[in-house]
Amino acid sequence: MTESSRLSAVRASYDAVAVDYARLLTGVLEAAPLDRAMLGAFAECVRGGGGGAVADVGCGPGRITAYLNGLGVRAFGVDLSPAMVAVARRSYPGLRFEVGRMAPLDVADGALGGVVAWHSTAHTPPGELPAVFAEFARVLAPGGYALLAFEAGGGRRRLDHAYGHPVDLDVYATPPGLAADRLAEAGLAEVARLVREPDPDETGPRGFLLTRKPPSA
């Protein structure tokens, strides 16, 4: 599958599931204290580092964008799926959501205080992660933070049905050490790492990496 056909399949799949995805994920974050702890630490780091806008890339229906906004972070969302962006805009009309890709991002060099990729690299083949992480580093201001949430493990599984709809998706799990190495190669130094056991409805452990772009000399 070429990059363009892969992205088209991801976009079409999430356009199809957008409304049910948002409905089924309602309350999930509220029941995940460790996930919230990582988001809270990220938000505190961004605020302590001087603030700056935060891009929630692969924002889906906007729940992480809205949560970060509630923590005092100026967050906006970007998603490949127009249907997901439409749901986010309806759900959180006071926040900014845009249709776009993770790489390239329509953001100037060094413009952001933070980037969050909350399970949004799940459909990115491992060989394409360096380019995505390099884009995160490009848009971060010196001293800015990036938070990555992902399925910890290895391998690829095929997903043909999800959230009550047919889909056309490959899902990749990533070893935390490999993700940390790729982020470091992009210029993002590890600050903290968390791996938690899966909840009953999850397919595997969940990993979280908080990284930082080095401050200016």
C-alpha positions as a printed Julia matrix, in Angstrom:
217×3 Matrix{Float64}:
   0.0    0.0    0.0
   1.46   3.37  -1.02
   1.57   6.3    1.39
  -1.25   8.09  -0.41
  -3.49   5.02  -0.47
  -2.71   4.29   3.19
  -3.63   7.8    4.25
  -6.77   7.67   2.12
  -7.78   4.42   3.84
  -7.13   5.9    7.3
  -9.12   9.03   6.44
 -12.06   7.05   5.03
 -12.08   4.67   7.99
 -12.2    7.45  10.58
 -14.74   9.41   8.58
 -16.97   6.32   8.76
 -16.59   5.76  12.52
 -16.37   9.37  13.74
 -19.74   9.73  15.45
 -19.7    6.29  17.1
 -16.02   6.65  18.02
 -16.78   9.84  19.94
 -19.76   8.25  21.64
 -17.96   5.05  22.65
 -14.93   6.9   24.05
 -17.01   9.13  26.3
 -15.76   8.71  29.87
 -12.7    6.64  28.94
 -10.19   9.28  30.03
 -12.06   9.89  33.28
 -11.55   6.21  34.14
  -7.8    6.25  33.35
  -5.88   7.93  36.19
  -2.42   7.15  34.82
  -3.31   8.57  31.41
  -4.57  11.73  33.08
  -1.41  11.92  35.17
   0.76  11.98  32.05
  -1.41  14.65  30.48
  -1.27  16.65  33.69
   2.52  16.4   33.87
   2.8   17.44  30.22
   0.53  20.44  30.77
   2.49  21.52  33.84
   5.78  21.22  31.95
   4.46  23.29  29.06
   3.16  26.01  31.39
   6.4   26.01  33.36
   8.41  26.27  30.17
   6.76  29.53  29.19
   3.51  28.28  27.75
   2.95  28.46  24.05
   0.31  26.78  21.95
   0.01  22.99  21.92
  -0.94  20.93  18.87
  -2.99  17.8   19.53
  -2.11  15.91  16.34
  -4.53  13.19  15.35
  -7.02  14.82  17.72
 -10.04  12.75  16.65
 -13.22  14.09  18.3
 -11.22  16.56  20.39
 -11.43  15.05  23.86
  -7.68  15.36  24.59
  -7.6   18.89  23.16
 -10.46  19.88  25.45
  -8.89  18.17  28.47
  -5.61  20.04  27.96
  -7.5   23.29  27.53
  -9.1   22.62  30.91
  -5.6   22.3   32.38
  -4.72  25.8   31.26
  -2.97  24.9   28.01
  -3.75  26.71  24.74
  -4.43  23.55  22.77
  -5.73  23.15  19.24
  -6.48  19.98  17.3
  -5.41  18.65  13.91
  -6.83  15.51  12.32
  -6.7   13.79   8.95
 -10.44  13.02   9.04
 -12.85  15.84   8.15
 -15.66  13.95   9.89
 -13.65  13.76  13.12
 -12.91  17.47  12.92
 -16.61  18.18  12.38
 -17.48  16.18  15.52
 -14.79  18.01  17.5
 -16.04  21.41  16.37
 -19.61  20.55  17.36
 -18.54  19.15  20.72
 -16.12  21.96  21.62
 -17.16  25.06  19.66
 -14.83  27.33  21.61
 -11.71  25.47  20.51
  -9.8   25.39  17.23
  -9.74  22.26  15.08
  -8.25  21.87  11.63
  -8.07  19.16   8.97
  -4.46  18.24   8.32
  -1.68  15.66   8.5
   0.82  14.92  11.23
   3.63  15.35   8.75
   3.92  17.91   7.41
   2.15  20.13   9.93
   0.95  23.53   8.77
   2.88  25.22  11.57
   5.93  27.48  11.45
   9.3   26.35  12.77
   9.6   26.68  16.54
   6.06  27.99  16.96
   4.7   25.61  19.61
   5.2   25.01  23.3
   4.04  21.41  22.98
   2.87  18.59  20.74
   0.66  15.67  21.8
   0.26  12.52  19.71
  -2.3   10.54  21.72
  -2.33   7.12  20.05
  -2.33   8.93  16.71
   0.79   7.18  15.39
  -1.0    3.82  15.65
  -1.4    3.6   11.86
   2.09   4.9   11.02
   4.49   2.18   9.8
   7.67   2.04  11.91
   9.81   3.22   9.02
   7.85   6.48   8.84
   8.12   7.37  12.54
  11.45   9.23  12.17
   9.91  11.7    9.72
   6.9   12.24  11.99
   9.06  12.81  15.06
  11.35  15.14  13.12
   8.27  17.2   12.26
   7.36  17.38  15.95
  10.86  18.66  16.7
  10.67  21.21  13.89
   7.5   22.9   15.16
   8.54  22.94  18.83
  10.17  25.99  20.31
  13.44  25.37  22.16
  12.48  23.87  25.52
   9.11  22.68  24.19
   7.63  19.3   25.09
   6.19  16.38  23.13
   3.99  13.67  24.64
   3.51  10.39  22.82
   0.9    7.79  23.84
   0.94   4.45  22.03
   0.34   0.72  22.25
   3.53  -0.72  23.74
   4.78  -3.9   22.15
   5.62  -4.89  18.62
   4.14  -6.03  15.38
   1.2   -5.16  13.17
  -2.38  -6.32  13.27
  -5.11  -5.92  10.69
  -8.35  -4.15  11.64
 -11.32  -4.7    9.33
 -14.11  -3.71  11.72
 -14.21  -1.18  14.54
 -16.74   0.98  16.41
 -19.58  -0.74  14.57
 -18.25  -0.07  11.05
 -16.07  -1.73   8.41
 -12.6   -0.15   8.34
  -9.37  -0.6    6.41
  -6.58  -0.12   8.95
  -3.23  -1.53   9.96
  -2.44  -1.0   13.65
   1.17  -0.93  14.85
   2.45  -1.51  18.39
   5.82   0.05  19.21
   8.43  -1.03  21.77
   8.91   1.9   24.19
  12.68   1.76  23.81
  12.42   2.0   20.05
  10.02   4.94  20.27
  12.38   6.7   22.7
  15.34   6.09  20.38
  13.5    7.46  17.35
  12.4   10.54  19.31
  15.97  11.08  20.5
  17.26  10.82  16.93
  14.8   13.58  16.03
  16.25  15.77  18.78
  13.68  15.12  21.52
  15.23  13.97  24.8
  13.32  11.61  27.08
  12.03  13.2   30.29
   9.74  10.44  31.58
   8.39   7.06  30.53
   5.35   5.1   31.71
   4.07   1.69  30.64
   0.8    0.48  32.13
  -1.01  -2.82  31.81
  -3.97  -2.89  29.43
  -7.51  -2.28  30.55
  -9.95  -5.15  29.81
 -11.02  -3.65  26.48
  -7.48  -2.85  25.3
  -5.33  -5.11  23.15
  -2.02  -4.55  24.91
   0.01  -2.41  27.32
  -0.06   1.35  26.85
   3.13   3.37  26.68
   3.69   7.08  27.33
   6.84   9.07  26.57
   7.33  12.66  27.64
  10.19  14.3   25.72
  11.7   17.75  25.4
  13.45  19.73  22.73
  16.67  21.11  24.25
  16.47  24.76  25.32
  18.56  27.29  23.46
  22.08  27.77  24.73
